[in-house]
């Protein structure tokens, strides 16, 4: 392996989850990979990328005090970058706000050539947009626009932008990430997964046609989780699916990870090493407890406390659906409801407790606070639902379905009857069970918190951006830019950096 880090180009970068994992991978304390270019279309995610690129210009855990001043809101972003102009220039060069499929390909090619600076042994990473492939996204598009519009959705073929860069620039290795739903996605009666696999194996033929005269280029596709003999067969066998919870990620996130190795590279890479499963409580239990806010009525700590404590006199407590053990748990938890809790903020005082796993990965002694840790407001009816589901989970160790709800707490939605009958979206209020890995953190968390309810009834709320980021394994000094809705969106779309760090070990083995 070269004495200088392997250059990395990151496409469809999002807020930089894959890049963070690779950039932090070390062998004998020396960085193995160096992010040279990250391309992202969303302006808020790009701001997050650029800020992290700035942070990485400095040695590990030695960012300047101005970085932490910025996170704490004491100085502006312009003040931070003006204080360190050379590092800011490098960050701006690394993080590029451009749209693959729209931005001129020649401009993209020029930026890649400049970033690689003549290196041939380099790595391409990234995940083309997955909304059209995910089961929920697919159902939504077809439901709203019809099968014809779904077939015509340009996002089906954005992977070809990834493919074109492989064909034109020939990385030694690439890592492509996407959703599990790609396995069953079909366009014009063709399975997208089998087509993508074939195209990735022969990118020149796929982009320029079988009669091109651009030489030979082919890739061997391997899994990070399954031995090579099991990679190919029935494409629905899940050979490329990585179950993140099996590798120490506190979240049941199942994603396709395809590693491509250029023809002529004879390496036989290793596999991800299974780890002990990590629970939600281990991942977020040390963060400062917060209360939710009241929506559509005046909010104050006292009023919130009064609204929540009113549950003790609620008629639904005596519904036959609420068994005695849950009723007892609710009453006991109500005794812990206090007006002393804060709503949180983009920057707030830290907790005295320490995270219970991977402390060195998450913590930063210079941080002296918690960022992106502010709560949402909820209508009082949802507060009652949140309190019920979290208390139910404390007793039964699972999130209740709508079948388990007392009648008075059922949401007033047209399709509730259908959900009760057919079990479709029967878990529309989902608490994250304290003793288990979380369910998949998705971009839907930006819409509402109903699928991401905190396990502590006394806090009676959905997860904050920082808690979602913890479940996604972003370090605590990783700051998400933009409005809170956009912060949630970035976190939900990301690859868990701690999983990417383990994939980096597999990829480093190939280069070695």
C-alpha positions as a printed NumPy array, in Angstrom:
array([[  0.   ,   0.   ,   0.   ],
       [  1.203,   3.506,  -0.803],
       [  2.624,   5.628,   2.017],
       [  0.073,   8.32 ,   1.165],
       [ -3.642,   7.773,   1.804],
       [ -5.806,   6.255,  -0.927],
       [ -7.892,   8.979,  -2.633],
       [-11.66 ,   8.602,  -2.277],
       [-14.386,  10.112,  -4.482],
       [-17.829,  10.124,  -2.831],
       [-20.916,  10.394,  -5.072],
       [-24.455,  11.148,  -3.861],
       [-22.665,  11.849,  -0.598],
       [-25.58 ,  13.007,   1.587],
       [-24.202,  14.354,   4.881],
       [-21.126,  12.133,   4.58 ],
       [-21.773,   8.911,   6.503],
       [-19.721,   6.69 ,   4.199],
       [-16.94 ,   9.267,   3.969],
       [-16.742,   9.618,   7.751],
       [-16.246,   5.891,   8.23 ],
       [-13.541,   5.625,   5.587],
       [-11.713,   8.794,   6.605],
       [-11.438,   7.606,  10.223],
       [-10.025,   4.188,   9.358],
       [ -6.421,   3.784,  10.506],
       [ -3.649,   1.201,  10.267],
       [ -0.925,   1.725,  12.852],
       [ -2.398,   5.164,  13.587],
       [ -2.011,   6.292,   9.968],
       [ -5.032,   7.196,   7.812],
       [ -5.561,   4.726,   4.969],
       [ -8.119,   6.778,   3.004],
       [ -8.42 ,  10.455,   2.168],
       [-11.659,  12.02 ,   0.9  ],
       [-10.7  ,  14.091,  -2.125],
       [-14.126,  14.966,  -3.516],
       [-17.704,  14.62 ,  -2.228],
       [-20.566,  15.482,  -4.572],
       [-24.013,  16.257,  -3.136],
       [-27.029,  18.026,  -4.611],
       [-28.922,  19.056,  -1.451],
       [-27.658,  22.456,  -0.236],
       [-28.134,  21.69 ,   3.473],
       [-26.411,  18.309,   3.262],
       [-23.633,  20.023,   1.308],
       [-23.183,  22.537,   4.131],
       [-22.868,  19.641,   6.57 ],
       [-20.334,  17.942,   4.281],
       [-18.285,  21.104,   3.908],
       [-18.169,  21.696,   7.649],
       [-17.009,  18.122,   8.254],
       [-14.428,  18.468,   5.485],
       [-13.132,  21.532,   7.322],
       [-12.946,  19.558,  10.592],
       [-10.91 ,  16.824,   8.882],
       [ -8.224,  19.284,   7.768],
       [ -6.879,  19.133,  11.312],
       [ -5.25 ,  16.212,  13.176],
       [ -7.533,  13.835,  15.073],
       [ -9.319,  15.51 ,  17.998],
       [ -7.307,  18.703,  17.447],
       [ -9.805,  20.936,  15.729],
       [ -9.36 ,  24.623,  16.64 ],
       [-11.376,  26.241,  19.426],
       [-13.264,  28.236,  16.8  ],
       [-14.854,  25.002,  15.532],
       [-16.434,  24.389,  18.929],
       [-17.323,  28.07 ,  19.241],
       [-19.25 ,  27.708,  15.988],
       [-21.111,  24.606,  17.184],
       [-22.022,  26.484,  20.364],
       [-23.355,  29.42 ,  18.336],
       [-20.753,  31.879,  19.642],
       [-19.361,  32.72 ,  16.19 ],
       [-20.679,  32.517,  12.623],
       [-19.633,  30.062,   9.936],
       [-17.939,  32.948,   8.111],
       [-15.971,  33.764,  11.286],
       [-14.851,  30.126,  11.537],
       [-13.703,  29.876,   7.932],
       [-12.048,  33.306,   7.991],
       [-10.034,  32.243,  11.041],
       [ -8.561,  29.308,   9.091],
       [ -8.611,  30.286,   5.4  ],
       [ -6.357,  27.539,   4.001],
       [ -8.349,  24.762,   5.694],
       [-11.597,  26.396,   4.572],
       [-10.313,  26.497,   0.986],
       [ -9.522,  22.768,   1.12 ],
       [-12.969,  22.036,   2.556],
       [-14.673,  23.98 ,  -0.219],
       [-12.62 ,  22.103,  -2.794],
       [-13.508,  18.736,  -1.259],
       [-17.276,  19.246,  -0.777],
       [-18.998,  20.179,  -4.029],
       [-22.665,  21.178,  -4.333],
       [-23.509,  19.681,  -7.736],
       [-26.217,  17.45 ,  -9.186],
       [-25.21 ,  14.254, -10.928],
       [-27.366,  13.853, -14.014],
       [-27.756,  17.637, -14.359],
       [-24.306,  19.205, -13.907],
       [-22.195,  19.061, -17.092],
       [-20.39 ,  15.661, -17.124],
       [-17.247,  17.326, -18.452],
       [-17.163,  19.598, -15.413],
       [-17.594,  16.584, -13.166],
       [-14.814,  14.745, -14.992],
       [-12.491,  17.723, -14.619],
       [-13.133,  17.931, -10.873],
       [-12.443,  14.209, -10.465],
       [ -9.212,  14.387, -12.468],
       [ -8.027,  17.322, -10.351],
       [ -8.966,  15.541,  -7.12 ],
       [ -7.141,  12.322,  -8.065],
       [ -4.026,  14.19 ,  -9.234],
       [ -2.767,  11.253, -11.295],
       [ -3.37 ,   8.476,  -8.748],
       [ -4.543,   5.181, -10.249],
       [ -5.14 ,   3.264,  -7.011],
       [ -8.249,   5.052,  -5.8  ],
       [-11.678,   4.263,  -4.37 ],
       [-15.179,   5.292,  -5.466],
       [-17.982,   5.215,  -2.878],
       [-21.612,   6.298,  -2.768],
       [-25.25 ,   5.341,  -3.035],
       [-27.535,   6.581,  -5.837],
       [-30.882,   7.997,  -4.587],
       [-33.113,   5.192,  -3.366],
       [-36.639,   6.66 ,  -3.09 ],
       [-37.777,   4.868,  -6.251],
       [-36.322,   1.555,  -5.028],
       [-37.471,   1.502,  -1.4  ],
       [-40.686,  -0.409,  -0.722],
       [-42.364,   2.583,   0.929],
       [-41.14 ,   5.049,  -1.7  ],
       [-42.23 ,   2.766,  -4.527],
       [-45.688,   2.325,  -3.028],
       [-46.049,   6.074,  -2.54 ],
       [-44.999,   6.979,  -6.084],
       [-47.305,   4.386,  -7.645],
       [-50.165,   5.385,  -5.334],
       [-49.845,   9.101,  -6.079],
       [-48.781,   9.094,  -9.738],
       [-49.585,   5.638, -11.093],
       [-47.462,   2.819, -12.497],
       [-46.65 ,   4.73 , -15.719],
       [-45.133,   7.677, -13.847],
       [-43.224,   5.246, -11.615],
       [-41.738,   3.519, -14.669],
       [-40.621,   6.909, -16.023],
       [-39.04 ,   8.119, -12.761],
       [-35.529,   9.3  , -13.667],
       [-34.177,   8.168, -10.289],
       [-34.294,   4.54 , -11.462],
       [-31.347,   5.305, -13.679],
       [-29.266,   7.715, -11.612],
       [-27.061,   4.712, -10.867],
       [-25.841,   5.214, -14.446],
       [-24.159,   8.442, -13.339],
       [-22.229,   6.338, -10.826],
       [-21.582,   3.815, -13.599],
       [-20.354,   6.474, -16.032],
       [-17.747,   7.657, -13.565],
       [-16.577,   4.057, -13.11 ],
       [-16.326,   3.692, -16.882],
       [-14.51 ,   6.989, -17.436],
       [-12.155,   6.996, -14.444],
       [-11.634,   3.3  , -13.623],
       [-11.338,   3.091,  -9.832],
       [ -9.479,   0.037,  -8.531],
       [-12.344,  -0.571,  -6.117],
       [-15.841,   0.83 ,  -5.645],
       [-18.405,   0.523,  -2.861],
       [-22.057,   1.023,  -3.82 ],
       [-24.816,   1.232,  -1.199],
       [-28.567,   1.039,  -1.692],
       [-31.817,  -0.074,  -0.103],
       [-32.97 ,  -3.665,   0.236],
       [-36.037,  -2.835,  -1.89 ],
       [-33.791,  -2.747,  -4.956],
       [-33.909,  -6.563,  -4.936],
       [-37.571,  -6.542,  -5.948],
       [-37.752,  -3.291,  -7.964],
       [-38.89 ,  -3.748, -11.564],
       [-39.064,  -1.249, -14.423],
       [-40.704,  -2.26 , -17.698],
       [-40.861,  -5.834, -16.371],
       [-37.089,  -5.949, -15.885],
       [-35.568,  -6.614, -12.476],
       [-33.443,  -3.562, -11.627],
       [-31.051,  -5.438,  -9.35 ],
       [-29.98 ,  -8.003, -11.961],
       [-29.555,  -5.209, -14.508],
       [-27.441,  -3.106, -12.13 ],
       [-25.246,  -6.105, -11.267],
       [-24.642,  -6.802, -14.942],
       [-23.873,  -3.147, -15.673],
       [-21.462,  -2.875, -12.736],
       [-19.562,  -5.911, -13.978],
       [-19.122,  -4.402, -17.454],
       [-19.453,  -0.597, -17.131],
       [-17.927,   0.285, -20.501],
       [-20.426,  -1.91 , -22.358],
       [-23.295,  -0.503, -20.266],
       [-22.417,   3.146, -20.899],
       [-20.887,   3.118, -24.394],
       [-22.409,   0.004, -25.947],
       [-20.884,  -3.397, -26.755],
       [-19.009,  -2.079, -29.834],
       [-17.035,   0.615, -28.037],
       [-13.285,   0.858, -28.579],
       [-12.233,   2.027, -25.152],
       [-10.311,  -1.054, -24.082],
       [-11.319,  -3.607, -21.455],
       [-12.794,  -2.92 , -18.039],
       [-14.629,  -5.404, -15.844],
       [-15.279,  -5.801, -12.15 ],
       [-15.681,  -8.717,  -9.795],
       [-18.567,  -8.034,  -7.395],
       [-18.253,  -9.277,  -3.826],
       [-20.268,  -9.048,  -0.636],
       [-18.981,  -7.612,   2.619],
       [-20.973, -10.139,   4.643],
       [-21.152, -13.418,   2.677],
       [-18.294, -15.574,   1.266],
       [-17.752, -15.21 ,  -2.511],
       [-19.297, -18.581,  -3.377],
       [-22.67 , -17.281,  -2.19 ],
       [-22.611, -13.934,  -3.995],
       [-24.39 , -15.057,  -7.131],
       [-27.332, -17.37 ,  -7.597],
       [-30.858, -16.23 ,  -7.051],
       [-30.596, -12.42 ,  -6.904],
       [-33.219, -12.408,  -4.172],
       [-31.073, -14.473,  -1.817],
       [-29.836, -11.324,  -0.063],
       [-26.162, -12.113,  -0.565],
       [-25.257,  -8.434,  -0.724],
       [-27.481,  -7.393,   2.179],
       [-25.698,  -6.236,   5.311],
       [-27.702,  -6.41 ,   8.56 ],
       [-26.223,  -3.482,  10.454],
       [-27.433,  -4.663,  13.878],
       [-25.162,  -7.711,  13.533],
       [-22.12 ,  -5.429,  13.404],
       [-22.609,  -3.329,  16.529],
       [-24.872,  -0.679,  14.996],
       [-27.784,   0.136,  17.368],
       [-30.302,  -0.115,  14.54 ],
       [-31.885,  -2.857,  12.417],
       [-30.807,  -1.313,   9.134],
       [-30.614,  -3.704,   6.18 ],
       [-28.829,  -2.338,   3.136],
       [-27.245,  -3.607,  -0.058],
       [-23.48 ,  -3.151,  -0.042],
       [-21.77 ,  -4.081,  -3.308],
       [-17.973,  -4.036,  -3.502],
       [-16.509,  -3.991,  -6.992],
       [-12.9  ,  -5.042,  -7.603],
       [-11.267,  -4.195, -10.931],
       [-10.178,  -7.011, -13.209],
       [ -6.527,  -7.771, -12.561],
       [ -6.723,  -7.139,  -8.823],
       [ -6.458, -10.657,  -7.408],
       [ -7.274,  -9.842,  -3.781],
       [ -9.636, -12.074,  -1.826],
       [-11.056,  -9.66 ,   0.741],
       [-12.197, -10.616,   4.197],
       [-15.67 , -10.146,   5.611],
       [-17.266,  -7.941,   8.229],
       [-16.813,  -9.388,  11.7  ],
       [-20.068,  -9.882,  13.655],
       [-20.374,  -7.965,  16.926],
       [-22.645,  -7.961,  19.936],
       [-25.97 ,  -6.251,  19.312],
       [-26.339,  -2.774,  20.807],
       [-29.611,  -1.462,  22.237],
       [-31.258,   1.935,  21.875],
       [-30.71 ,   2.655,  25.584],
       [-26.981,   1.94 ,  25.269],
       [-26.77 ,   4.338,  22.334],
       [-28.784,   7.326,  23.596],
       [-29.386,   6.753,  27.307],
       [-26.667,   9.168,  28.414],
       [-28.028,  12.169,  26.487],
       [-29.761,  14.896,  28.533],
       [-33.441,  14.04 ,  29.134],
       [-35.849,  16.498,  27.525],
       [-39.552,  17.172,  27.384],
       [-41.575,  17.599,  24.227],
       [-43.408,  20.808,  23.458],
       [-47.114,  21.484,  23.147],
       [-48.406,  22.126,  19.644],
       [-51.467,  24.261,  18.757],
       [-51.703,  25.64 ,  22.305],
       [-49.492,  27.741,  24.592],
       [-46.362,  25.861,  25.614],
       [-44.493,  26.059,  28.895],
       [-42.867,  23.501,  31.157],
       [-45.672,  23.874,  33.674],
       [-48.447,  23.567,  31.097],
       [-46.785,  20.548,  29.466],
       [-46.471,  18.85 ,  32.838],
       [-50.131,  19.558,  33.598],
       [-51.264,  18.144,  30.231],
       [-49.267,  14.94 ,  30.61 ],
       [-50.25 ,  14.358,  34.245],
       [-53.915,  14.63 ,  33.218],
       [-53.496,  11.085,  31.895],
       [-54.081,   9.77 ,  35.43 ],
       [-57.763,  10.799,  35.123],
       [-58.236,   9.761,  31.483],
       [-61.17 ,   7.488,  30.704],
       [-59.092,   5.448,  28.241],
       [-57.014,   4.107,  31.123],
       [-59.991,   1.877,  31.977],
       [-60.456,   0.544,  28.44 ],
       [-60.302,  -3.26 ,  28.366],
       [-57.426,  -3.004,  25.865],
       [-55.232,  -1.535,  28.633],
       [-54.248,  -4.48 ,  30.806],
       [-53.579,  -3.998,  34.501],
       [-49.786,  -4.241,  34.154],
       [-49.729,  -1.414,  31.582],
       [-52.156,   0.642,  33.68 ],
       [-49.874,   0.209,  36.686],
       [-46.803,   1.176,  34.624],
       [-48.524,   4.333,  33.34 ],
       [-49.417,   5.458,  36.838],
       [-45.93 ,   4.758,  38.097],
       [-44.288,   6.613,  35.195],
       [-46.562,   9.616,  35.706],
       [-44.899,  10.132,  39.073],
       [-41.639,  10.87 ,  37.209],
       [-43.153,  13.567,  34.977],
       [-41.629,  16.876,  36.002],
       [-41.652,  20.487,  34.872],
       [-37.87 ,  20.626,  35.36 ],
       [-37.063,  19.212,  31.912],
       [-35.824,  21.494,  29.124],
       [-36.792,  21.428,  25.44 ],
       [-33.144,  21.228,  24.376],
       [-31.391,  23.333,  21.742],
       [-28.933,  23.294,  18.86 ],
       [-26.33 ,  23.505,  21.625],
       [-26.924,  22.645,  25.275],
       [-25.148,  21.546,  28.405],
       [-23.994,  17.9  ,  28.43 ],
       [-25.222,  15.131,  30.694],
       [-23.045,  13.836,  33.51 ],
       [-23.486,  10.301,  32.215],
       [-21.278,   8.653,  29.579],
       [-22.302,   6.707,  26.519],
       [-22.312,   2.979,  27.133],
       [-20.633,   1.764,  23.937],
       [-17.847,   2.898,  21.589],
       [-17.034,   5.877,  23.779],
       [-13.872,   6.722,  21.835],
       [-15.84 ,   6.803,  18.598],
       [-18.562,   9.165,  19.786],
       [-17.067,  11.49 ,  22.366],
       [-14.824,  14.52 ,  22.064],
       [-13.448,  16.097,  25.246],
       [-13.293,  19.502,  23.57 ],
       [-17.003,  19.492,  22.725],
       [-18.26 ,  20.467,  26.195],
       [-21.89 ,  20.216,  25.122],
       [-24.519,  18.441,  23.022],
       [-25.532,  19.75 ,  19.602],
       [-28.652,  19.183,  17.454],
       [-30.566,  18.049,  20.56 ],
       [-33.888,  19.929,  20.493],
       [-37.365,  18.414,  20.732],
       [-40.429,  18.746,  18.563],
       [-43.841,  19.929,  19.65 ],
       [-46.812,  17.537,  19.566],
       [-50.557,  17.944,  19.951],
       [-51.783,  16.71 ,  23.329],
       [-53.595,  13.688,  21.791],
       [-50.279,  12.484,  20.384],
       [-48.607,  13.032,  23.746],
       [-51.129,  10.613,  25.241],
       [-50.426,   8.089,  22.484],
       [-46.68 ,   8.463,  23.023],
       [-47.035,   7.941,  26.758],
       [-49.184,   4.866,  26.218],
       [-46.902,   3.185,  23.666],
       [-43.728,   3.793,  25.684],
       [-45.343,   2.459,  28.877],
       [-46.681,  -0.529,  26.911],
       [-43.155,  -1.276,  25.671],
       [-41.762,  -1.064,  29.213],
       [-44.143,  -3.882,  30.179],
       [-44.277,  -6.043,  27.049],
       [-40.881,  -5.382,  25.441],
       [-42.4  ,  -4.449,  22.091],
       [-44.124,  -1.533,  20.433],
       [-47.927,  -1.877,  20.403],
       [-49.931,  -2.207,  17.203],
       [-53.126,  -0.264,  16.648],
       [-54.961,  -3.426,  17.754],
       [-53.462,  -2.874,  21.222],
       [-54.649,   0.74 ,  21.506],
       [-57.592,   1.786,  23.655],
       [-60.341,   3.04 ,  21.351],
       [-60.087,   6.657,  22.533],
       [-56.405,   6.821,  21.484],
       [-56.888,   5.564,  17.928],
       [-55.958,   8.337,  15.482],
       [-58.759,  10.023,  13.593],
       [-57.534,   8.972,  10.151],
       [-59.597,   7.631,   7.272],
       [-57.452,   4.531,   6.849],
       [-57.334,   3.419,  10.496],
       [-60.157,   0.934,   9.934],
       [-58.242,  -0.497,   6.964],
       [-55.07 ,  -0.694,   9.055],
       [-56.897,  -2.568,  11.812],
       [-58.414,  -4.98 ,   9.313],
       [-55.448,  -5.62 ,   7.018],
       [-52.515,  -4.777,   9.36 ],
       [-51.311,  -2.191,   6.81 ],
       [-49.386,   0.493,   8.737],
       [-50.753,  -1.071,  11.928],
       [-47.639,   0.193,  13.72 ],
       [-48.056,   3.873,  12.822],
       [-47.097,   4.823,  16.417],
       [-43.827,   3.011,  17.073],
       [-41.751,   3.327,  20.209],
       [-38.067,   2.463,  20.058],
       [-37.746,  -0.32 ,  22.63 ],
       [-34.992,   0.433,  25.147],
       [-33.448,  -3.034,  25.23 ],
       [-33.305,  -3.667,  21.484],
       [-31.618,  -2.123,  18.443],
       [-33.775,   0.599,  16.92 ],
       [-35.879,   0.075,  13.84 ],
       [-34.474,   1.588,  10.636],
       [-33.932,   5.329,  10.882],
       [-35.279,   6.659,   7.589],
       [-35.815,  10.077,   6.048],
       [-39.473,   9.78 ,   7.129],
       [-38.295,  10.939,  10.551],
       [-38.275,  14.427,   9.002],
       [-42.079,  14.254,   8.531],
       [-43.187,  13.418,  12.058],
       [-41.977,  11.48 ,  15.075],
       [-44.659,   8.786,  15.179],
       [-42.282,   5.988,  14.124],
       [-39.482,   7.191,  16.398],
       [-40.92 ,   7.604,  19.896],
       [-38.506,   7.749,  22.831],
       [-38.68 ,   4.756,  25.176],
       [-38.917,   6.909,  28.332],
       [-42.605,   7.697,  29.046],
       [-41.667,  10.587,  31.353],
       [-40.079,  12.448,  28.402],
       [-43.161,  11.794,  26.235],
       [-41.685,  12.716,  22.857],
       [-40.109,  11.646,  19.607],
       [-36.372,  11.4  ,  19.09 ],
       [-34.183,  14.456,  18.582],
       [-31.786,  14.836,  15.654],
       [-28.869,  13.972,  17.95 ],
       [-30.557,  10.809,  19.18 ],
       [-31.272,   9.753,  15.593],
       [-27.651,  10.586,  14.746],
       [-26.462,   8.402,  17.629],
       [-28.518,   5.485,  16.303],
       [-26.862,   6.152,  12.946],
       [-23.464,   6.264,  14.785],
       [-22.428,   9.799,  13.86 ],
       [-19.843,  11.157,  16.329],
       [-21.147,  13.776,  18.749],
       [-19.024,  16.527,  17.173],
       [-20.639,  15.909,  13.773],
       [-22.867,  18.94 ,  13.295],
       [-25.894,  18.884,  10.987],
       [-26.613,  22.136,   9.182],
       [-29.936,  23.559,   8.049],
       [-33.445,  23.687,   9.548],
       [-34.337,  20.819,  11.871],
       [-36.511,  19.084,   9.252],
       [-33.529,  19.034,   6.906],
       [-31.244,  17.777,   9.676],
       [-33.573,  14.815,  10.229],
       [-33.661,  14.177,   6.482],
       [-29.865,  14.094,   6.289],
       [-29.538,  11.701,   9.212],
       [-32.218,   9.356,   7.875],
       [-30.616,   9.116,   4.421],
       [-27.084,   8.446,   5.648],
       [-24.962,   5.319,   5.863],
       [-23.991,   4.644,   9.506],
       [-20.367,   5.859,   9.769],
       [-19.413,   3.112,  12.228],
       [-20.595,   0.504,   9.719],
       [-18.71 ,   2.325,   6.954],
       [-15.616,   2.199,   9.18 ],
       [-15.879,  -1.602,   9.262],
       [-16.442,  -1.763,   5.505],
       [-13.301,   0.377,   5.156],
       [-11.323,  -2.409,   6.846],
       [-12.578,  -4.887,   4.218],
       [-11.698,  -2.49 ,   1.396],
       [ -8.271,  -1.671,   2.856],
       [ -7.55 ,  -5.406,   2.797],
       [ -8.205,  -5.416,  -0.965],
       [ -5.76 ,  -2.565,  -1.556],
       [ -3.124,  -4.201,   0.611]])
